[in-house]
Each structure stands twice: as C-alpha cells, then as structure tokens.
Amino acid sequence: MSVSADLTTIWAFIIAFAIFAYVVMDGFDLGIGILFPTFKVGRERDRAMNSIAPVWDGNETWLVLGGGGLFAAFPLAYAVILPATYPLIIAMLLGLVFRGVAFEFRWRDPSHRKLWDFAFTAGSIIAALAQGMVLGALLQGIEVTDRAYSGSWWDWLTPYTLLTGVGTVAGYALLGAAWLVWKLEGDGQAHARKLGKIAALATIALMAAVSLYNLVLRPEYADHWLSTPVLYWVAPIPIATLIVAGFLWHALSRDRHSKPFWLSLGLFLLGMAGVGVTIWPYVVPPGLTIWDAAAPERSQVFMLVGVAITMPLIIAYTVWAYWVFRGKVGDEGYH
C-alpha cells in the first residue's frame, strides 16, 4: 500500500473516531431531550438539565471536527453526500439550534418554560432522527454520475432510512437514560432505570432489524458478513453485542450507577464496528471508496499536522470538563 493510501486510511479512522465521539457525547444529551416529557415538571426536569449543562455545548465540537474532516480529507464524498441529504442536514441543524436556544432560555424565561421544554424535546428528536436517516441514506447507496450526485431530492426517504432514524432515536434515549442513572439519585434515578430498560429493548431490537435488513440491502454487504473466511473474523461482533446487551440489562436491573452508561457506550461501539464492516471500503456506496474520494496527499499531510495538535487538546479539555463536573447532580444548578 502506498503512502497516500496509508494516509487516506488514517484519515478514515480519524473521521470515524470523531463521529463516534460525537455520537456518544452529544447522544446522551440528545437522549435526555428525547426523554424529557416523561420527567415531572419542576425538580426532576431541572436536575436532568443540570446533569448536562456544563458539557452539552462542548460535545458539539466533535460534529464540527467530523464534518470539517470529511470536507477536508474526502472532498468528493462531501460534495456527493450533502446534496443527497440536504433536507436531513438542514433539519438536523435546525433541531440543534432550537435545542440550544431552548436550553438557555428555559432558565432565563420561566414564564414560557413550557414552550422552551417543547422546543428542547422537538429539537432533540428531530436532530437524532435526521442523523440516523443520514446514516441510512448513506448505507442504502447514493446515485453518482460523473463524480456528482445524480439522484432525486427524495432519495433519502425510504423505509430503511426511517428504520435507521428510529433506531438512532432509541439508542440516544438509552444513552440519556443511562447517563441519568449515573448522575441522579432517588426517584429520578429509579425513573431513569425504567426508561433505560425500555430504551435498551427498543435499541437492541432495532439494531437487529437494521442488521438483518443490511444483508438484503446490497449484495456486497451480505458478502462482508457471510462469506468465508471473513465470517470468522466478523462473527465476534454480533456475539459481543449480545453479551454486552445482557450485561447492560443486568446493570439496569441492579443498583449500578455508572456501569449502564459504559455498557451503553460499548453497545454503540459495537454497532459502529458493524457499520464499518458493512460499508468498508466505501465512503459513498456503491461506487466511491475512501481512496477514490480522498484529497491529494500533500493536503492530507498538511491537515494531519493540524489534527495532531488540535485533537489532543480537544480530548484533554473534554476529559478535564467531565472530571470537574463529576459526581451526582444536586439542586444548586449550573446556570
């Protein structure tokens, strides 16, 4: 493999890491927004919000890094994926904006708190659904002609993309419930455990449904999973997923605090590994591989130097912020 191909592979893993970091970090606060209507008005809702108040905005950094990295390292993929999913991207960004505004204004404008609570929930659901549907639109394949998107405005809307969208909403709800199990005490924590069990069942069922759908979605996807000897290398992923799901259910059924959250992250990591096995080496199935869509070698080297400096700083700040605001959430609030 050439140096350029090696750099392209490195960039693919950098972007995959940024996407995973965004999903797990912004996923749990989107999940809290999804679950928000189930919490009692007043102290229970305030504590749920306080649990993410110090970190929710910093979590968006990884979305910028993932999207910016895709544009810089794989410009052709960026130029194809965005036109194919413009309505979903616009919906996601609007959802994130409404969620962010509602987050701040529900504290500053208590007379309209019902409105801001609705905006917080609606923005979270729309953003999560749109993100899942973008993934589905990518996996089902994007029509490309002469290195440009040649599909229609509505190609992204199919039963498969709706399935991946709903699965993402359920998965984020699981992360949000697990986070609250870790951060709350008393009745709030007990309520979060119940929600976590429901979300876990929904997430596992939808993961299974998407996985089975993938086997008939495209012939190459079935080959990636069912052909030998590849089968022996990828079989541990679904097996490990079942094991982690069992431990997650056990942790939610017992008096465990942080363990459900870490196991939920493990479930997402295995899910992302499954997506990687399914789609590799394509960045835009069925026609564009990561090497077809990659930027020139000099550009990749230049950007890699910048990432080598900035990514450790982002990780260090993120770890420090979570460390400073560790522990259970009280009534004192962050705002």
Secondary structure in CASP SS format (residue, H / E / C, confidence):
PFRMAT SS
TARGET T0000
AUTHOR 0000-0000-0000
METHOD secondary structure of the structure
MODEL  1
M C 1.00
S C 1.00
V H 1.00
S H 1.00
A H 1.00
D H 1.00
L H 1.00
T H 1.00
T H 1.00
I H 1.00
W H 1.00
A H 1.00
F H 1.00
I H 1.00
I H 1.00
A H 1.00
F H 1.00
A H 1.00
I H 1.00
F H 1.00
A H 1.00
Y H 1.00
V H 1.00
V H 1.00
M H 1.00
D H 1.00
G H 1.00
F H 1.00
D H 1.00
L H 1.00
G H 1.00
I H 1.00
G H 1.00
I H 1.00
L H 1.00
F H 1.00
P H 1.00
T H 1.00
F C 1.00
K C 1.00
V C 1.00
G C 1.00
R H 1.00
E H 1.00
R H 1.00
D H 1.00
R H 1.00
A H 1.00
M H 1.00
N H 1.00
S C 1.00
I C 1.00
A C 1.00
P C 1.00
V C 1.00
W H 1.00
D H 1.00
G H 1.00
N H 1.00
E C 1.00
T H 1.00
W H 1.00
L H 1.00
V H 1.00
L H 1.00
G H 1.00
G H 1.00
G H 1.00
G H 1.00
L H 1.00
F H 1.00
A H 1.00
A H 1.00
F C 1.00
P H 1.00
L H 1.00
A H 1.00
Y H 1.00
A H 1.00
V H 1.00
I H 1.00
L H 1.00
P H 1.00
A H 1.00
T C 1.00
Y H 1.00
P H 1.00
L H 1.00
I H 1.00
I H 1.00
A H 1.00
M H 1.00
L H 1.00
L H 1.00
G H 1.00
L H 1.00
V H 1.00
F H 1.00
R H 1.00
G H 1.00
V H 1.00
A H 1.00
F H 1.00
E H 1.00
F H 1.00
R H 1.00
W H 1.00
R H 1.00
D C 1.00
P H 1.00
S H 1.00
H H 1.00
R H 1.00
K H 1.00
L H 1.00
W H 1.00
D H 1.00
F H 1.00
A H 1.00
F H 1.00
T H 1.00
A H 1.00
G H 1.00
S H 1.00
I H 1.00
I H 1.00
A H 1.00
A H 1.00
L H 1.00
A H 1.00
Q H 1.00
G H 1.00
M H 1.00
V H 1.00
L H 1.00
G H 1.00
A H 1.00
L H 1.00
L H 1.00
Q H 1.00
G C 1.00
I C 1.00
E C 1.00
V E 1.00
T E 1.00
D C 1.00
R C 1.00
A E 1.00
Y E 1.00
S C 1.00
G C 1.00
S C 1.00
W C 1.00
W C 1.00
D C 1.00
W C 1.00
L C 1.00
T C 1.00
P H 1.00
Y H 1.00
T H 1.00
L H 1.00
L H 1.00
T H 1.00
G H 1.00
V H 1.00
G H 1.00
T H 1.00
V H 1.00
A H 1.00
G H 1.00
Y H 1.00
A H 1.00
L H 1.00
L H 1.00
G H 1.00
A H 1.00
A H 1.00
W H 1.00
L H 1.00
V H 1.00
W H 1.00
K H 1.00
L C 1.00
E C 1.00
G H 1.00
D H 1.00
G H 1.00
Q H 1.00
A H 1.00
H H 1.00
A H 1.00
R H 1.00
K H 1.00
L H 1.00
G H 1.00
K H 1.00
I H 1.00
A H 1.00
A H 1.00
L H 1.00
A H 1.00
T H 1.00
I H 1.00
A H 1.00
L H 1.00
M H 1.00
A H 1.00
A H 1.00
V H 1.00
S H 1.00
L H 1.00
Y H 1.00
N H 1.00
L H 1.00
V H 1.00
L H 1.00
R C 1.00
P H 1.00
E H 1.00
Y H 1.00
A H 1.00
D H 1.00
H H 1.00
W H 1.00
L H 1.00
S C 1.00
T C 1.00
P C 1.00
V H 1.00
L H 1.00
Y H 1.00
W H 1.00
V H 1.00
A C 1.00
P H 1.00
I H 1.00
P H 1.00
I H 1.00
A H 1.00
T H 1.00
L H 1.00
I H 1.00
V H 1.00
A H 1.00
G H 1.00
F H 1.00
L H 1.00
W H 1.00
H H 1.00
A H 1.00
L H 1.00
S H 1.00
R C 1.00
D C 1.00
R C 1.00
H C 1.00
S C 1.00
K H 1.00
P H 1.00
F H 1.00
W H 1.00
L H 1.00
S H 1.00
L H 1.00
G H 1.00
L H 1.00
F H 1.00
L H 1.00
L H 1.00
G H 1.00
M H 1.00
A H 1.00
G H 1.00
V H 1.00
G H 1.00
V H 1.00
T H 1.00
I H 1.00
W C 1.00
P C 1.00
Y E 1.00
V E 1.00
V E 1.00
P C 1.00
P C 1.00
G C 1.00
L E 1.00
T E 1.00
I C 1.00
W C 1.00
D C 1.00
A C 1.00
A C 1.00
A C 1.00
P C 1.00
E H 1.00
R H 1.00
S H 1.00
Q H 1.00
V H 1.00
F H 1.00
M H 1.00
L H 1.00
V H 1.00
G H 1.00
V H 1.00
A H 1.00
I H 1.00
T H 1.00
M H 1.00
P H 1.00
L H 1.00
I H 1.00
I H 1.00
A H 1.00
Y H 1.00
T H 1.00
V H 1.00
W H 1.00
A H 1.00
Y H 1.00
W H 1.00
V H 1.00
F C 1.00
R C 1.00
G C 1.00
K C 1.00
V C 1.00
G C 1.00
D C 1.00
E C 1.00
G C 1.00
Y C 1.00
H C 1.00
END
